[in-house]
Amino acid sequence: MNKKVRIGVISDTHIPDRATRIPQKILEDFKKADMVIHAGDLVNMSALEQLKEVCSKVYAVYGNMDPYDLRKVLPEKEIIQVGKFRIGIMHGFGIPSGLPELLKRLFKDDPVDIIVFGHSHAPMNEKIGETLFFNPGSATDTIFAPYNSYGIIEINDKISAKIIKL
């Protein structure tokens, strides 16, 4: 696989509690993405619709704050294949500091190269063992997040990931 795949990553948008829309800068950047991943706590279906307006391929999982209408259309956990790499997606739950350990256990029967998650609103881009743990932070929260952010993952024969501060 030599074509680079660009993935926009967002989580914890909490629409409309934290913001009325996904920030325009993110939507503009995601127009250049081959796919978008939302790692949960959309809270409102409009967040998903806004992402689908700028990118035709959107993967999303539900989070602990997502209501029933989202839970019935989104999975709790998803695994996608991008080239030779497998990406696990799950929001996470419980104590934020224990998320990497929890997610490692939840994906132990489904080996993945990257785990994309949310929940803590704290950005993380760290390899633990053979797995990259990637949390884009929250695009809209100003209470628990150190700053607002989203992520870009680029994949060809290797994985390159970065957190982008708003």
Buried (B, 14 or more C-beta within 10 A) or exposed (E): EEEEBBBBBBBBBBBEEBBEBBBEEBBEBBEEBBBBBBBBBBBBBBBBEBBEEBBEEBBBBBBEBBEEEBEEEBEBBBBBEBBEBBBBBBBBBEEEEEBBEBBBEBBEEEEBBBBBBBBBBBBBBEEEEEBBBBBBBBBBBEEEBEEBBBBBBBBBEEBEBBBBEE
